[in-house]
Amino acid sequence: MKTKLLLNPGTGWSGTTPFYYTLRDCNYCFAGYKKEFHYLQMMYSDKKEFTDWMIERYSNNTRNDYRTGKPTVKTREWDPDYYRELLTPPHTFGKYISHMQRMDSIYTEYNAVCDFSNHNIGLPEKFLTAHGNAIKDIFDVRVTMIIADPVFRYYQEIGGTINQYHTSERKRRKMTMLWKNEDMIVDHYVRNKKQQKLFKYLVERLRFSNNCKYESNYDKLCRSYGKKNVLLIQMERFWDSSYYNEEIDRLSEFLDYQVSGLYPNVYCGGEGEGLNDQNTEFEPLTDELYNWAKDKL
């Protein structure tokens, strides 16, 4: 029997963290030391600075976890020597597969292994298809993609950029590796936490992130991993109590596993631990701003 592998490549700022906690808490899957593995992003970019950042991320256990604000838990698989060897070039699908197999052998109490790296949604189709071909004979692959109201989600993504910029120098380093900004106005708004002005500035210029391309991203995942293996989830509906049974049954059938309970989602009015990455509204998304943007996104 193949090991089950769940890929959740995004969409960022659509409740992916509480979605992961939901599946973790009902013993479906566990990501290990970090929720987002980022191996495929590192492999595709093939940049020394990103590799160095990854090695430091997995071998240095002295800093607090970004999502919880507490010391990072040393999970059972965590071994700095193991991660240094895993993350040292060359980066290959073979190493990725071996890591997932190791996770499966360690965390036998979970039904599946998983990769919740949100940046994977932005990887090119050719690369994702190569990944799909590399893993399909070894794993029983399932892919979930979460989306949210496009105006709300993009506003939170912009707030997430501001959040990460002001969290730490290390987060700023990561941002510069993944997002090259040469616009001094954008930089000014980020530094001064002017979320409303930054949102309007970007939308006026039709400067949208790849995360906003719901339809093309979904189609790309279907072509890379097989349409029957991809489930689209709408955040607001998933956390709406009136649809709880319907949504949980739909997800359980897709995963072939009984999912139970929902971890609170800040974006849907909930409160819970480990959700500092949802601190993304420095200024409110007003009705006026929402209505102005809804025909543009």
C-alpha angles and dihedrals in degrees: 000000000000121000111251115242121190118199118195104178096173157226096231116220091025097102098278092146097055087041089056091046089051092056093041093051094052089049097247098125143346127204097200126217095001130026092221115048097189092192095129091048090051092047094050097045092045091194122152093219092054092047090049090050090051094049091050090046093056101036102043112076098172101092130077122259112261095225100043102029087223132106110291111259115242099231122204096262094047112117118149092211091052093049094046090055093044094050098041112101140298094069111203142166086240091064091047091052093047091051092052090048090051091051090051092052093050101042100047092153090071125078097223146009118239149197114209097175106146094197090067089080088071097052115111120262094242091059094044091049090052088050091049091051091048095054105032097088093047105040137040094235126207126175126201122189120190123202133180139192099309096226094046093044096050091047089054091047089056089048088049090056090053091046094053093045091056097039100074146324088256092058089049089054090054091049093054090051094052103030121039108200121185096164111109092199091056089048091051093051092047094049092048096042093240095158098163094050092045092050092050092044092054097041092049088057093043090240102156128165123241087254089072093064096089099160098046092043092052092047090049092053091047092053093045099045105017125271094250089059096055125083122189115211125193109215100212092049094044092056095040107108092214089065097039099112094042095049096042091049091049092051093043092052091049093049094038087230132101107250116199134186130010124245111228115267117209090205089060097045099273132130126213145141122270096033102112088124086069092062089106107126108087090157124022122262096237124208089244093054092043094051091046091054103038095085092048100053 
